[in-house]
């Protein structure tokens, strides 16, 4: 893939879902609007969509399958490793048994309306490698059988990223990266292994999307959950540190006529030639804005240097799920 490749992430269109009482979705959605947004992306040349069994406990896959019913050319990434209960919208815990994962992929294929899935990723960020090995044995078998085109791991940990990278069909790591978090320990590993880096949180869970400010509040969704891995929000508000960082780089990201979201994506393309941003979306207007990034391409080296000069990021610290 080229450094100008853009996909779209389908977490938000899954609607509400939970781990116990804790919300892990993005709130209520309108399915008709989601389908129009996907069709808008296709109209603008975007043909890569990232989803997961967990998103909306299957609902994201169902809506994506409906939207892509007549578009076999569109590529789908989905993820395995989290058990779901669709009726209660609950994540039931880790799923690591290969037989259960094979059955869950059958269910994904049914929801997506496809007998072949382009890419399957393990969704368990920090699963120990000895527990992950049987899962990747299965995914390797499915790759050889032609049921999946390729496979990889959604992880932020460099040792996990390299553990199975030499296997035939293992092609990708999905990981967090954005203007606020450079992923300095992971990006060189992905590059050296010749893998594609699908970038989640490219807009820092919406902070770099241009719609929110210090008055914005979030309730009943993932940004209000106070998760340990999510340092962007506290008690349903953007942290002061991230608001200050945004103010420091806004004018650079929006230079040349870019929107803030377009600038954030342009930073990723300039940061790594293996990066494929997969920003989330809800509406056709958001998709049009995101697709506009392709027209601009990456930031220049001078712009990247200017951002590094004005942005005071915290130290990355030891690798951890993000």
VEXDREN-2710 file (C-alpha; in Angstrom, 1 decimal):
% VEXDREN-2710
k/r/px/py/pz
1/UNK/0.0/0.0/0.0
2/UNK/1.1/3.6/-0.6
3/UNK/1.5/6.2/2.0
4/UNK/-1.6/7.9/0.6
5/UNK/-3.9/5.0/1.5
6/UNK/-6.9/5.8/3.7
7/UNK/-9.4/3.4/5.2
8/UNK/-12.3/3.9/7.5
9/UNK/-12.9/2.4/11.0
10/UNK/-16.3/1.1/11.8
11/UNK/-16.2/1.0/15.6
12/UNK/-18.6/4.0/16.0
13/UNK/-21.3/2.6/13.6
14/UNK/-21.7/-0.5/15.8
15/UNK/-23.8/1.5/18.3
16/UNK/-23.8/1.0/22.0
17/UNK/-22.3/-2.1/23.6
18/UNK/-20.8/-2.8/27.1
19/UNK/-18.5/-4.8/29.3
20/UNK/-20.7/-5.2/32.3
21/UNK/-21.9/-1.7/33.1
22/UNK/-19.0/0.0/31.3
23/UNK/-19.9/1.5/27.9
24/UNK/-17.3/0.5/25.2
25/UNK/-19.2/1.9/22.2
26/UNK/-19.7/5.4/20.9
27/UNK/-23.4/5.9/21.7
28/UNK/-26.5/5.7/19.6
29/UNK/-26.3/5.6/15.8
30/UNK/-28.7/5.7/12.9
31/UNK/-28.1/2.7/10.6
32/UNK/-29.4/4.4/7.5
33/UNK/-27.0/7.3/8.0
34/UNK/-24.1/4.8/8.6
35/UNK/-24.9/3.1/5.3
36/UNK/-25.1/6.4/3.4
37/UNK/-21.7/7.3/4.9
38/UNK/-20.1/4.1/3.7
39/UNK/-21.6/4.7/0.2
40/UNK/-20.2/8.2/0.3
41/UNK/-16.7/6.7/1.0
42/UNK/-17.0/4.4/-1.9
43/UNK/-18.1/7.3/-4.1
44/UNK/-14.9/9.1/-3.1
45/UNK/-12.6/6.1/-3.8
46/UNK/-12.3/4.7/-0.3
47/UNK/-12.6/0.9/-0.4
48/UNK/-10.9/-0.3/2.8
49/UNK/-13.1/-0.8/6.0
50/UNK/-11.9/-1.9/9.4
51/UNK/-14.5/-3.6/11.7
52/UNK/-14.6/-6.2/14.5
53/UNK/-16.9/-8.8/15.8
54/UNK/-16.9/-6.9/19.1
55/UNK/-18.1/-3.6/17.6
56/UNK/-21.7/-3.4/18.6
57/UNK/-21.5/-7.1/19.3
58/UNK/-21.8/-7.9/15.6
59/UNK/-23.9/-4.9/14.6
60/UNK/-21.0/-3.1/12.9
61/UNK/-20.3/-6.1/10.7
62/UNK/-24.0/-6.4/9.9
63/UNK/-24.3/-2.8/8.7
64/UNK/-21.0/-2.9/6.8
65/UNK/-22.1/-6.1/5.1
66/UNK/-25.4/-4.5/4.0
67/UNK/-23.6/-1.4/2.7
68/UNK/-21.1/-3.4/0.7
69/UNK/-23.5/-6.0/-0.6
70/UNK/-22.9/-5.0/-4.2
71/UNK/-19.2/-4.0/-3.8
72/UNK/-17.1/-7.2/-3.7
73/UNK/-14.1/-5.0/-4.6
74/UNK/-14.1/-3.3/-1.2
75/UNK/-11.7/-4.8/1.3
76/UNK/-12.7/-5.7/4.8
77/UNK/-10.6/-6.1/8.0
78/UNK/-12.3/-7.7/10.9
79/UNK/-11.0/-8.9/14.3
80/UNK/-11.3/-12.0/16.5
81/UNK/-10.7/-12.8/20.2
82/UNK/-13.5/-11.2/22.1
83/UNK/-16.7/-13.1/22.9
84/UNK/-20.0/-11.4/22.2
85/UNK/-23.7/-11.7/23.3
86/UNK/-25.6/-9.8/20.6
87/UNK/-29.0/-9.6/22.4
88/UNK/-27.6/-8.0/25.5
89/UNK/-24.9/-6.1/23.6
90/UNK/-22.3/-7.5/26.0
91/UNK/-18.6/-8.4/25.5
92/UNK/-18.4/-11.7/27.4
93/UNK/-14.6/-11.8/27.7
94/UNK/-11.6/-13.1/25.9
95/UNK/-12.0/-15.9/23.3
96/UNK/-8.8/-17.8/22.7
97/UNK/-9.9/-21.3/21.8
98/UNK/-9.2/-21.9/18.1
99/UNK/-12.4/-23.9/17.6
100/UNK/-14.5/-21.1/19.1
101/UNK/-12.6/-18.5/16.9
102/UNK/-13.2/-20.6/13.8
103/UNK/-17.0/-20.6/14.7
104/UNK/-16.9/-16.9/15.4
105/UNK/-15.4/-16.3/12.0
106/UNK/-18.2/-18.3/10.4
107/UNK/-20.6/-15.9/12.1
108/UNK/-18.6/-12.9/10.9
109/UNK/-18.8/-14.1/7.3
110/UNK/-22.6/-14.4/7.7
111/UNK/-22.9/-10.9/9.0
112/UNK/-20.6/-9.5/6.4
113/UNK/-22.2/-11.5/3.6
114/UNK/-18.8/-12.9/2.4
115/UNK/-17.2/-16.3/2.1
116/UNK/-13.8/-14.7/2.1
117/UNK/-12.5/-12.0/4.5
118/UNK/-9.6/-9.9/3.3
119/UNK/-7.8/-9.5/6.6
120/UNK/-8.4/-10.9/10.1
121/UNK/-6.6/-9.5/13.1
122/UNK/-6.3/-10.7/16.7
123/UNK/-8.1/-8.2/18.9
124/UNK/-6.3/-9.0/22.2
125/UNK/-3.7/-6.4/22.4
126/UNK/-1.4/-7.9/25.1
127/UNK/-2.3/-11.6/25.0
128/UNK/0.9/-13.6/25.9
129/UNK/2.5/-15.0/22.8
130/UNK/2.2/-18.6/24.0
131/UNK/-1.5/-18.2/24.2
132/UNK/-1.7/-16.4/20.9
133/UNK/0.3/-19.1/19.0
134/UNK/-2.7/-21.5/18.5
135/UNK/-4.8/-18.7/17.3
136/UNK/-2.2/-17.7/14.6
137/UNK/-1.9/-21.4/13.8
138/UNK/-5.6/-21.4/12.9
139/UNK/-5.4/-18.1/11.0
140/UNK/-2.5/-19.5/9.0
141/UNK/-4.6/-22.6/8.2
142/UNK/-7.5/-20.4/7.1
143/UNK/-5.1/-18.3/5.0
144/UNK/-3.8/-21.4/3.2
145/UNK/-7.4/-22.6/2.7
146/UNK/-8.3/-19.3/1.1
147/UNK/-10.9/-18.3/3.6
148/UNK/-8.9/-15.2/4.6
149/UNK/-6.6/-13.2/2.5
150/UNK/-4.1/-12.3/5.3
151/UNK/-3.9/-11.9/9.0
152/UNK/-2.2/-9.9/11.8
153/UNK/-2.5/-8.5/15.3
154/UNK/-4.1/-5.4/16.8
155/UNK/-1.4/-4.6/19.3
156/UNK/0.7/-1.7/20.6
157/UNK/3.5/-4.0/21.9
158/UNK/6.6/-4.4/19.8
159/UNK/7.4/-7.9/21.0
160/UNK/3.9/-9.1/20.0
161/UNK/4.2/-7.3/16.6
162/UNK/7.3/-9.4/15.8
163/UNK/6.4/-12.7/17.4
164/UNK/4.6/-14.1/14.3
165/UNK/5.7/-11.7/11.6
166/UNK/7.7/-14.2/9.7
167/UNK/4.7/-16.5/9.1
168/UNK/3.2/-16.7/5.5
169/UNK/0.1/-14.5/5.4
170/UNK/1.0/-12.4/8.4
171/UNK/1.0/-8.9/6.9
172/UNK/-0.3/-6.3/9.3
173/UNK/-0.2/-4.6/12.7
174/UNK/-3.0/-2.3/13.8
175/UNK/-1.9/0.2/16.4
176/UNK/-2.5/3.5/18.0
177/UNK/-0.7/6.6/16.6
178/UNK/-1.5/10.2/16.2
179/UNK/0.0/13.7/16.5
180/UNK/-0.1/13.3/20.3
181/UNK/1.5/9.8/20.3
182/UNK/4.2/9.0/17.8
183/UNK/4.5/5.2/18.6
184/UNK/8.3/5.6/18.5
185/UNK/9.0/2.1/19.8
186/UNK/6.6/0.3/17.4
187/UNK/6.9/2.1/14.0
188/UNK/10.5/1.0/13.4
189/UNK/9.5/-2.6/14.2
190/UNK/6.7/-2.5/11.7
191/UNK/8.9/-1.0/9.1
192/UNK/11.8/-3.5/9.6
193/UNK/9.4/-6.4/9.4
194/UNK/7.9/-5.1/6.1
195/UNK/4.4/-5.0/7.6
196/UNK/1.5/-2.6/7.0
197/UNK/0.6/-0.4/9.9
198/UNK/-3.2/0.2/10.2
199/UNK/-3.5/3.2/12.4
200/UNK/-6.3/3.3/14.9
201/UNK/-7.0/6.5/17.0
202/UNK/-5.5/8.6/14.2
203/UNK/-7.7/11.5/15.4
204/UNK/-7.1/10.8/19.1
205/UNK/-10.7/9.6/19.6
206/UNK/-12.1/12.7/17.9
207/UNK/-10.0/15.4/19.5
208/UNK/-8.2/16.0/16.1
209/UNK/-11.5/15.9/14.2
210/UNK/-12.2/19.6/14.7
211/UNK/-15.6/19.2/16.3
212/UNK/-14.8/19.4/20.0
213/UNK/-13.3/21.9/22.5
214/UNK/-13.0/22.5/26.2
215/UNK/-16.8/22.8/26.5
216/UNK/-17.5/19.3/25.0
217/UNK/-18.7/16.6/27.3
218/UNK/-19.3/12.9/26.6
219/UNK/-21.7/10.6/28.5
220/UNK/-22.7/7.0/28.1
221/UNK/-19.9/6.1/25.7
222/UNK/-16.3/5.0/25.6
223/UNK/-14.9/8.6/26.0
224/UNK/-16.7/8.8/29.4
225/UNK/-15.4/5.5/30.7
226/UNK/-12.2/6.7/32.4
227/UNK/-10.3/3.6/31.0
228/UNK/-6.7/3.3/32.1
229/UNK/-5.5/3.1/28.5
230/UNK/-7.3/6.2/27.4
231/UNK/-5.4/9.3/28.5
232/UNK/-7.2/11.7/26.2
233/UNK/-10.3/12.2/28.4
234/UNK/-11.1/12.5/32.1
235/UNK/-14.6/12.3/33.4
236/UNK/-16.0/12.8/29.9
237/UNK/-14.0/15.8/29.0
238/UNK/-10.8/16.4/26.9
239/UNK/-7.8/16.8/29.2
240/UNK/-6.3/20.2/29.6
241/UNK/-2.9/18.8/28.4
242/UNK/-4.4/17.6/25.1
243/UNK/-6.3/20.9/24.6
244/UNK/-3.0/22.8/25.0
245/UNK/-1.2/20.5/22.6
246/UNK/-4.0/20.9/20.1
247/UNK/-3.8/24.7/20.3
248/UNK/0.0/24.4/19.8
249/UNK/-0.3/22.6/16.4
250/UNK/-3.7/23.6/15.1
251/UNK/-2.3/26.3/12.7
252/UNK/0.3/24.0/11.3
253/UNK/-2.2/21.1/10.7
254/UNK/-4.7/23.4/9.0
255/UNK/-2.2/25.3/6.8
256/UNK/-2.7/25.2/3.1
257/UNK/-6.4/24.9/3.4
258/UNK/-6.6/21.5/5.2
259/UNK/-9.2/20.9/7.8
260/UNK/-7.9/19.8/11.2
261/UNK/-8.8/16.1/10.5
262/UNK/-7.1/16.3/7.1
263/UNK/-4.0/17.7/8.7
264/UNK/-3.9/15.0/11.4
265/UNK/-4.1/12.3/8.7
266/UNK/-1.4/14.2/6.7
267/UNK/0.9/14.0/9.7
268/UNK/0.5/10.2/9.8
269/UNK/1.4/9.8/6.2
270/UNK/4.5/11.9/6.7
271/UNK/5.4/10.1/9.9
272/UNK/5.5/6.6/8.4
273/UNK/5.3/5.3/4.8
274/UNK/3.7/2.1/6.2
275/UNK/0.9/3.9/7.9
276/UNK/-2.7/3.4/6.7
277/UNK/-5.0/5.6/8.9
278/UNK/-8.4/4.2/9.6
279/UNK/-10.3/7.1/11.2
280/UNK/-13.8/6.5/12.5
281/UNK/-16.9/8.1/11.1
282/UNK/-20.7/8.4/11.6
283/UNK/-22.0/10.7/8.9
284/UNK/-21.5/11.4/5.2
285/UNK/-20.2/14.9/5.9
286/UNK/-17.5/13.4/8.2
287/UNK/-16.5/11.0/5.4
288/UNK/-16.2/13.7/2.8
289/UNK/-13.9/15.7/5.1
290/UNK/-11.7/12.6/5.8
291/UNK/-11.6/11.7/2.1
292/UNK/-10.3/15.2/1.3
293/UNK/-7.0/14.3/3.0
294/UNK/-6.1/12.3/0.0
295/UNK/-6.1/15.4/-2.2
296/UNK/-3.5/17.1/0.0
297/UNK/-1.2/14.2/0.8
298/UNK/1.4/14.2/3.6
299/UNK/2.8/17.1/5.5
300/UNK/6.2/18.4/4.3
301/UNK/9.4/17.7/6.3
302/UNK/9.5/21.4/7.3
303/UNK/5.9/21.2/8.7
304/UNK/6.8/18.0/10.6
305/UNK/9.9/19.7/12.1
306/UNK/7.8/22.7/13.1
307/UNK/5.3/20.4/14.9
308/UNK/8.1/18.7/16.8
309/UNK/9.5/22.1/17.8
310/UNK/6.3/23.3/19.4
311/UNK/4.7/20.2/20.7
312/UNK/5.7/19.1/24.2
313/UNK/4.6/15.4/24.4
314/UNK/4.9/13.3/27.5
315/UNK/7.5/10.5/27.4
316/UNK/6.1/7.4/25.7
317/UNK/7.2/5.1/28.5
318/UNK/7.2/1.3/28.4
319/UNK/5.0/-0.2/25.7
320/UNK/1.4/-0.8/26.8
321/UNK/-2.1/-1.2/25.2
322/UNK/-3.5/2.1/24.0
END
